[in-house]
């Protein structure tokens, strides 16, 4: 069922009380900016590759830059 069909169905089949959950997740985790990936994370990955070091994950590297 498409989003448009679902919204139409909900208008025709109202349920009293609380609003119904539609199953959309607005926050699906860590999503860094493209500019940060290109300017900071990609050079870090290349440096690790040259030195033979296992790189941190994207989120771990981002957190380490923030001092968390």
C-alpha positions as CSV (number, residue, x, y, z in Angstrom):
1,X,0.0,0.0,0.0
2,X,1.5,3.4,-1.0
3,X,1.6,6.3,1.4
4,X,-1.2,8.1,-0.5
5,X,-3.5,5.0,-0.3
6,X,-2.7,4.6,3.4
7,X,-3.6,8.2,4.1
8,X,-6.8,7.9,2.2
9,X,-7.7,4.7,4.0
10,X,-7.1,6.3,7.4
11,X,-9.4,9.2,6.5
12,X,-12.2,6.7,5.6
13,X,-11.6,4.4,8.6
14,X,-11.1,6.7,11.6
15,X,-10.5,5.2,15.1
16,X,-11.3,7.3,18.0
17,X,-8.8,8.1,20.7
18,X,-5.0,8.0,20.1
19,X,-3.5,8.6,16.6
20,X,-2.4,5.4,14.8
21,X,1.3,4.6,14.3
22,X,2.2,4.5,10.6
23,X,5.6,2.8,10.8
24,X,7.9,5.6,9.6
25,X,11.2,6.1,11.4
26,X,12.4,9.7,11.3
27,X,15.7,9.0,13.0
28,X,17.4,6.0,11.5
29,X,20.8,6.4,13.2
30,X,24.1,8.2,12.5
31,X,24.2,10.1,9.2
32,X,27.2,12.4,8.8
33,X,27.3,15.3,6.3
34,X,28.8,14.5,2.9
35,X,31.3,17.3,3.3
36,X,32.6,15.8,6.5
37,X,32.9,12.4,4.9
38,X,34.9,13.8,2.0
39,X,37.0,16.3,3.9
40,X,37.7,14.4,7.1
41,X,36.8,10.7,7.0
42,X,38.1,9.8,3.5
43,X,41.6,11.2,4.2
44,X,41.6,9.3,7.5
45,X,40.8,6.1,5.7
46,X,43.5,6.6,3.2
47,X,46.1,7.4,5.9
48,X,45.1,4.2,7.8
49,X,45.4,2.2,4.6
50,X,48.9,3.5,3.9
51,X,50.0,2.9,7.5
52,X,48.3,-0.5,7.7
53,X,46.1,0.4,10.6
54,X,42.6,-0.8,11.1
55,X,40.4,2.3,10.8
56,X,37.7,3.3,13.3
57,X,34.1,3.1,12.1
58,X,32.6,6.4,10.8
59,X,30.7,7.0,14.0
60,X,33.6,6.2,16.3
61,X,35.9,8.5,14.3
62,X,33.3,11.3,14.5
63,X,32.9,10.9,18.2
64,X,36.6,10.9,18.7
65,X,36.9,14.2,17.0
66,X,34.2,15.7,19.3
67,X,36.1,14.4,22.3
68,X,33.4,12.1,23.5
